[in-house]
Amino acid sequence: MRSILFLSLVLVGACAARDPRPEPAAGLAYSDLALDTEAGRDALRERVEVAARNFCREHAREVVPQLIRHETSYCLDALRQSLAEAMPATVRRAYYRR
């Protein structure tokens, strides 16, 4: 009986000891860009690249699965795609338009 009570207390303690740090996230500002111009679209692509590089430099060990950490482009590619998917459709079209 004591072992069951002890095990229950250990499990409750493990559940309560969560990491209080927020999940890593990347942000991107584009409202100041004129996306109907080539220069604006180039600036958007540059901001996505900078955001991806900064995020991956700081958080790659936390977000990239251990089995593929040797693939250096995984984090960058995944984050670029994630940022593009989070954009409104009009901004996403401007991002992919050359």
SELOFI-648944 format. One record per atom (N, C-alpha, C, O): residue number from 1; chain; atom name; x, y, z. Coordinates in steps of 0.2 Angstrom, whole numbers, plus 5000, padded with zeros to 4 digits. Each point is the difference from the previous one (the first is absolute). Example, Ala and Ser with C-alpha at 12.3 -4.5 7.8 and 13.67 -1.06 7.14 Angstrom:
BEGIN
SITE   pos   unit   site     c1     c2     c3
SITE     1      A      N   5066   4972   5039
SITE     1      A     CA   4996   5006   5000
SITE     1      A      C   5004   5006   5000
SITE     1      A      O   5005   4999   5003
SITE     2      A      N   4993   5006   4993
SITE     2      A     CA   5004   5006   5001
SITE     2      A      C   4996   5005   5003
SITE     2      A      O   5003   5006   5001
END
This chain:
BEGIN
SITE   pos   unit   site     c1     c2     c3
SITE     1      A      N   5004   4994   5000
SITE     1      A     CA   4996   5006   5000
SITE     1      A      C   5004   5006   5000
SITE     1      A      O   4999   5005   4997
SITE     2      A      N   5007   4995   5007
SITE     2      A     CA   5004   5006   5000
SITE     2      A      C   5003   5001   4993
SITE     2      A      O   5001   5006   4998
SITE     3      A      N   5001   4989   4999
SITE     3      A     CA   5003   5001   4993
SITE     3      A      C   4995   5003   4995
SITE     3      A      O   5003   5004   4996
SITE     4      A      N   4991   4995   5005
SITE     4      A     CA   4995   5003   4995
SITE     4      A      C   4999   5007   5002
SITE     4      A      O   5000   5004   4995
SITE     5      A      N   5000   4998   5011
SITE     5      A     CA   4999   5007   5002
SITE     5      A      C   5006   5004   4998
SITE     5      A      O   5000   5005   4998
SITE     6      A      N   5006   4992   5003
SITE     6      A     CA   5007   5003   4998
SITE     6      A      C   5000   5001   4993
SITE     6      A      O   5002   5006   4997
SITE     7      A      N   4996   4989   4999
SITE     7      A     CA   5000   5001   4993
SITE     7      A      C   4995   5005   4997
SITE     7      A      O   5002   5004   4996
SITE     8      A      N   4992   4997   5007
SITE     8      A     CA   4995   5005   4999
SITE     8      A      C   5003   5007   5001
SITE     8      A      O   4999   5004   4996
SITE     9      A      N   5005   4996   5010
SITE     9      A     CA   5003   5007   5001
SITE     9      A      C   5005   5002   4996
SITE     9      A      O   5001   5006   4998
SITE    10      A      N   5003   4989   4999
SITE    10      A     CA   5005   5001   4996
SITE    10      A      C   4997   5003   4993
SITE    10      A      O   5003   5004   4997
SITE    11      A      N   4992   4992   5001
SITE    11      A     CA   4997   5002   4993
SITE    11      A      C   4997   5007   5001
SITE    11      A      O   5000   5004   4995
SITE    12      A      N   4997   4997   5010
SITE    12      A     CA   4997   5007   5001
SITE    12      A      C   5005   5005   5000
SITE    12      A      O   4999   5006   4997
SITE    13      A      N   5006   4993   5006
SITE    13      A     CA   5006   5005   5000
SITE    13      A      C   5003   5001   4994
SITE    13      A      O   5002   5005   4998
SITE    14      A      N   4999   4989   4998
SITE    14      A     CA   5002   5001   4993
SITE    14      A      C   4996   5004   4996
SITE    14      A      O   5002   5004   4995
SITE    15      A      N   4991   4995   5005
SITE    15      A     CA   4995   5004   4996
SITE    15      A      C   5001   5007   5002
SITE    15      A      O   4999   5005   4996
SITE    16      A      N   5002   4997   5011
SITE    16      A     CA   5000   5007   5002
SITE    16      A      C   5006   5003   4998
SITE    16      A      O   5000   5007   5000
SITE    17      A      N   5005   4990   4999
SITE    17      A     CA   5007   5003   4999
SITE    17      A      C   5001   5001   4992
SITE    17      A      O   5005   4998   4997
SITE    18      A      N   4990   5006   5000
SITE    18      A     CA   5001   5002   4993
SITE    18      A      C   5005   5005   5000
SITE    18      A      O   5001   5004   5004
SITE    19      A      N   5002   4997   4990
SITE    19      A     CA   5005   5005   4998
SITE    19      A      C   4995   5006   4999
SITE    19      A      O   4996   5000   4995
SITE    20      A      N   5006   5006   5009
SITE    20      A     CA   4996   5006   4999
SITE    20      A      C   5001   5004   4994
SITE    20      A      O   4997   5005   4998
SITE    21      A      N   5009   4993   4998
SITE    21      A     CA   5002   5004   4994
SITE    21      A      C   4995   4999   4995
SITE    21      A      O   4997   4995   4999
SITE    22      A      N   5001   5011   4997
SITE    22      A     CA   4995   4999   4995
SITE    22      A      C   5004   4996   4994
SITE    22      A      O   5006   5000   4999
SITE    23      A      N   4989   4997   4997
SITE    23      A     CA   5003   4997   4994
SITE    23      A      C   5003   5005   4995
SITE    23      A      O   4997   5006   4999
SITE    24      A      N   5009   4992   4998
SITE    24      A     CA   5003   5005   4995
SITE    24      A      C   4995   5002   4994
SITE    24      A      O   4997   4996   4998
SITE    25      A      N   5003   5010   5000
SITE    25      A     CA   4996   5002   4995
SITE    25      A      C   5004   5006   4996
SITE    25      A      O   5004   5003   5003
SITE    26      A      N   4995   4997   4990
SITE    26      A     CA   5003   5005   4996
SITE    26      A      C   4994   5005   4998
SITE    26      A      O   4995   4998   4998
SITE    27      A      N   5007   5008   5002
SITE    27      A     CA   4996   5005   4997
SITE    27      A      C   5002   5004   4994
SITE    27      A      O   5006   5000   4999
SITE    28      A      N   4990   5003   4998
SITE    28      A     CA   5001   5004   4994
SITE    28      A      C   4996   5006   4999
SITE    28      A      O   4994   4999   5000
SITE    29      A      N   5009   5006   4998
SITE    29      A     CA   4996   5006   4999
SITE    29      A      C   5001   5002   4993
SITE    29      A      O   5005   5000   4997
SITE    30      A      N   4989   5002   4999
SITE    30      A     CA   5000   5001   4993
SITE    30      A      C   4995   5006   4999
SITE    30      A      O   4999   5001   4994
SITE    31      A      N   4998   5001   5010
SITE    31      A     CA   4994   5005   4999
SITE    31      A      C   5003   5007   4997
SITE    31      A      O   4997   5004   4997
SITE    32      A      N   5010   4997   5004
SITE    32      A     CA   5003   5006   4997
SITE    32      A      C   5002   4999   4993
SITE    32      A      O   5003   5005   4998
SITE    33      A      N   4997   4989   4999
SITE    33      A     CA   5003   4999   4994
SITE    33      A      C   4995   5001   4994
SITE    33      A      O   4994   4999   5001
SITE    34      A      N   5008   5004   4994
SITE    34      A     CA   4996   5001   4994
SITE    34      A      C   5000   4993   4996
SITE    34      A      O   5005   5000   4995
SITE    35      A      N   4991   4995   5006
SITE    35      A     CA   5001   4994   4997
SITE    35      A      C   4998   5000   4992
SITE    35      A      O   5001   4995   4997
SITE    36      A      N   4997   5010   5001
SITE    36      A     CA   4998   5001   4993
SITE    36      A      C   5006   5002   4996
SITE    36      A      O   5000   5000   4993
SITE    37      A      N   5006   5001   5010
SITE    37      A     CA   5006   5002   4997
SITE    37      A      C   5005   4994   5000
SITE    37      A      O   5000   4996   5005
SITE    38      A      N   5005   5004   4991
SITE    38      A     CA   5005   4995   5000
SITE    38      A      C   5004   5001   5006
SITE    38      A      O   5002   4995   5004
SITE    39      A      N   5000   5011   4998
SITE    39      A     CA   5004   5002   5006
SITE    39      A      C   4996   4997   5006
SITE    39      A      O   5004   4998   5005
SITE    40      A      N   4990   5003   4996
SITE    40      A     CA   4996   4998   5006
SITE    40      A      C   5000   4993   5000
SITE    40      A      O   5001   4997   5006
SITE    41      A      N   4998   4999   4989
SITE    41      A     CA   5000   4993   5000
SITE    41      A      C   5007   4997   5002
SITE    41      A      O   5001   4995   5004
SITE    42      A      N   5004   5008   4993
SITE    42      A     CA   5007   4998   5002
SITE    42      A      C   5001   5002   5007
SITE    42      A      O   5004   4995   5004
SITE    43      A      N   4994   5010   4999
SITE    43      A     CA   5001   5002   5007
SITE    43      A      C   4996   4994   5005
SITE    43      A      O   5002   4998   5005
SITE    44      A      N   4992   5000   4992
SITE    44      A     CA   4996   4995   5004
SITE    44      A      C   5004   4994   5000
SITE    44      A      O   5001   4996   5005
SITE    45      A      N   5002   5002   4989
SITE    45      A     CA   5004   4993   5000
SITE    45      A      C   5006   5001   5005
SITE    45      A      O   5002   4995   5003
SITE    46      A      N   5001   5011   4997
SITE    46      A     CA   5006   5001   5004
SITE    46      A      C   4998   4999   5007
SITE    46      A      O   5004   4997   5004
SITE    47      A      N   4990   5006   4998
SITE    47      A     CA   4998   5000   5007
SITE    47      A      C   4998   4993   5002
SITE    47      A      O   5002   4998   5006
SITE    48      A      N   4996   4998   4990
SITE    48      A     CA   4998   4993   5001
SITE    48      A      C   5007   4996   5001
SITE    48      A      O   5000   4996   5005
SITE    49      A      N   5005   5005   4991
SITE    49      A     CA   5006   4997   5001
SITE    49      A      C   5004   5002   5006
SITE    49      A      O   5002   4996   5004
SITE    50      A      N   4998   5010   4998
SITE    50      A     CA   5003   5002   5006
SITE    50      A      C   4996   4997   5006
SITE    50      A      O   5003   4998   5005
SITE    51      A      N   4990   5002   4995
SITE    51      A     CA   4997   4997   5006
SITE    51      A      C   5001   4993   5000
SITE    51      A      O   5001   4997   5006
SITE    52      A      N   5000   4999   4989
SITE    52      A     CA   5001   4993   5000
SITE    52      A      C   5007   4999   5003
SITE    52      A      O   5001   4996   5004
SITE    53      A      N   5004   5008   4993
SITE    53      A     CA   5007   4999   5002
SITE    53      A      C   5001   5001   5008
SITE    53      A      O   5003   4996   5004
SITE    54      A      N   4994   5010   4998
SITE    54      A     CA   5000   5001   5007
SITE    54      A      C   4997   4995   5005
SITE    54      A      O   5002   4998   5005
SITE    55      A      N   4992   5000   4993
SITE    55      A     CA   4996   4995   5003
SITE    55      A      C   5004   4993   5001
SITE    55      A      O   5001   4997   5005
SITE    56      A      N   5001   5001   4989
SITE    56      A     CA   5004   4994   5000
SITE    56      A      C   5007   5000   5003
SITE    56      A      O   5002   4995   5003
SITE    57      A      N   5001   5011   4997
SITE    57      A     CA   5006   5001   5004
SITE    57      A      C   4999   4999   5008
SITE    57      A      O   5004   4997   5003
SITE    58      A      N   4990   5005   4999
SITE    58      A     CA   4999   5000   5007
SITE    58      A      C   4996   4994   5002
SITE    58      A      O   5001   4997   5006
SITE    59      A      N   4995   5000   4990
SITE    59      A     CA   4995   4994   5002
SITE    59      A      C   5001   4994   4997
SITE    59      A      O   4996   4995   5001
SITE    60      A      N   5009   5004   4994
SITE    60      A     CA   5000   4994   4996
SITE    60      A      C   5000   4994   5004
SITE    60      A      O   4997   4995   4999
SITE    61      A      N   5007   5005   5006
SITE    61      A     CA   5001   4994   5005
SITE    61      A      C   4994   4998   5003
SITE    61      A      O   4999   4994   5002
SITE    62      A      N   4996   5011   4999
SITE    62      A     CA   4994   4998   5003
SITE    62      A      C   4994   4998   4996
SITE    62      A      O   4996   4996   5001
SITE    63      A      N   5005   5006   4992
SITE    63      A     CA   4994   4999   4996
SITE    63      A      C   5001   4995   4994
SITE    63      A      O   4996   4997   4997
SITE    64      A      N   5011   5001   5002
SITE    64      A     CA   5001   4996   4995
SITE    64      A      C   5001   4993   5003
SITE    64      A      O   5003   4999   5005
SITE    65      A      N   4993   4996   4992
SITE    65      A     CA   5001   4993   5002
SITE    65      A      C   5007   4997   5000
SITE    65      A      O   5004   5002   4996
SITE    66      A      N   4998   4995   5010
SITE    66      A     CA   5007   4998   5001
SITE    66      A      C   5003   4996   4994
SITE    66      A      O   5006   5000   4998
SITE    67      A      N   4990   4996   4999
SITE    67      A     CA   5002   4995   4995
SITE    67      A      C   5002   5004   4993
SITE    67      A      O   5004   4997   4996
SITE    68      A      N   4994   5009   5003
SITE    68      A     CA   5001   5004   4994
SITE    68      A      C   5004   5006   5002
SITE    68      A      O   5000   5005   4996
SITE    69      A      N   5003   4996   5010
SITE    69      A     CA   5004   5006   5001
SITE    69      A      C   5006   5001   4996
SITE    69      A      O   5002   5006   4999
SITE    70      A      N   5000   4989   4997
SITE    70      A     CA   5006   5001   4996
SITE    70      A      C   4998   5003   4993
SITE    70      A      O   5004   5003   4997
SITE    71      A      N   4989   4998   5002
SITE    71      A     CA   4998   5003   4994
SITE    71      A      C   4999   5007   5002
SITE    71      A      O   4995   5003   5003
SITE    72      A      N   5010   5001   4995
SITE    72      A     CA   5000   5007   5002
SITE    72      A      C   4995   5005   4997
SITE    72      A      O   4998   5005   5003
SITE    73      A      N   4999   4993   4992
SITE    73      A     CA   4995   5004   4997
SITE    73      A      C   4993   4998   5002
SITE    73      A      O   4995   5004   4998
SITE    74      A      N   5004   4991   5006
SITE    74      A     CA   4993   4998   5002
SITE    74      A      C   4997   5006   5004
SITE    74      A      O   4994   5002   4998
SITE    75      A      N   5009   5001   5007
SITE    75      A     CA   4997   5005   5004
SITE    75      A      C   4998   5006   4996
SITE    75      A      O   4994   5003   5000
SITE    76      A      N   5011   4999   4996
SITE    76      A     CA   4998   5006   4995
SITE    76      A      C   4995   4999   4996
SITE    76      A      O   4995   5004   4999
SITE    77      A      N   5005   4990   4997
SITE    77      A     CA   4994   4998   4996
SITE    77      A      C   4993   5000   5003
SITE    77      A      O   4995   5003   4998
SITE    78      A      N   5005   4994   5008
SITE    78      A     CA   4994   4999   5003
SITE    78      A      C   4997   5006   5003
SITE    78      A      O   4994   5002   5000
SITE    79      A      N   5011   5003   5002
SITE    79      A     CA   4997   5006   5003
SITE    79      A      C   4998   5005   4994
SITE    79      A      O   4995   5003   5001
SITE    80      A      N   5009   4997   4994
SITE    80      A     CA   4998   5004   4994
SITE    80      A      C   4993   4998   4998
SITE    80      A      O   4995   5004   4999
SITE    81      A      N   5003   4989   5000
SITE    81      A     CA   4994   4998   4998
SITE    81      A      C   4995   5001   5006
SITE    81      A      O   4994   5002   4998
SITE    82      A      N   5007   4998   5008
SITE    82      A     CA   4996   5001   5005
SITE    82      A      C   4998   5008   5000
SITE    82      A      O   4994   5002   5001
SITE    83      A      N   5011   5002   4998
SITE    83      A     CA   4998   5007   5000
SITE    83      A      C   4996   5002   4994
SITE    83      A      O   4995   5004   5000
SITE    84      A      N   5006   4993   4994
SITE    84      A     CA   4996   5001   4994
SITE    84      A      C   4993   4998   5001
SITE    84      A      O   4995   5003   4998
SITE    85      A      N   5004   4991   5005
SITE    85      A     CA   4993   4997   5001
SITE    85      A      C   4996   5005   5005
SITE    85      A      O   4994   5000   5000
SITE    86      A      N   5010   5003   5005
SITE    86      A     CA   4996   5005   5005
SITE    86      A      C   4999   5006   4997
SITE    86      A      O   4996   5004   5002
SITE    87      A      N   5006   4998   4992
SITE    87      A     CA   4999   5006   4996
SITE    87      A      C   4993   5000   4997
SITE    87      A      O   4997   4995   4998
SITE    88      A      N   4999   5011   5002
SITE    88      A     CA   4994   5000   4996
SITE    88      A      C   5002   4999   4993
SITE    88      A      O   5005   5001   4998
SITE    89      A      N   4990   4997   4999
SITE    89      A     CA   5000   4997   4993
SITE    89      A      C   5004   5006   4995
SITE    89      A      O   5004   4998   4996
SITE    90      A      N   4994   5008   5005
SITE    90      A     CA   5003   5005   4996
SITE    90      A      C   5007   5001   5001
SITE    90      A      O   5004   5001   4995
SITE    91      A      N   4998   4999   5011
SITE    91      A     CA   5007   5000   5002
SITE    91      A      C   5004   4994   4998
SITE    91      A      O   5006   5001   4997
SITE    92      A      N   4991   4993   5003
SITE    92      A     CA   5003   4994   4998
SITE    92      A      C   5001   5000   4993
SITE    92      A      O   5006   4998   4997
SITE    93      A      N   4990   5005   4999
SITE    93      A     CA   5001   5000   4993
SITE    93      A      C   5005   5005   4998
SITE    93      A      O   5004   4999   4995
SITE    94      A      N   4997   5007   5008
SITE    94      A     CA   5005   5004   4999
SITE    94      A      C   5007   4997   5002
SITE    94      A      O   5005   5002   4997
SITE    95      A      N   4995   4994   5008
SITE    95      A     CA   5006   4997   5003
SITE    95      A      C   5003   4995   4994
SITE    95      A      O   5006   5000   4999
SITE    96      A      N   4989   4997   4998
SITE    96      A     CA   5002   4995   4995
SITE    96      A      C   5001   5003   4993
SITE    96      A      O   5003   4997   4996
SITE    97      A      N   4994   5009   5003
SITE    97      A     CA   5001   5003   4994
SITE    97      A      C   5007   5003   4998
SITE    97      A      O   5003   5003   5005
SITE    98      A      N   4999   4996   4990
SITE    98      A     CA   5007   5002   4998
SITE    98      A      C   5000   5006   4995
SITE    98      A      O   5005   5003   4998
END
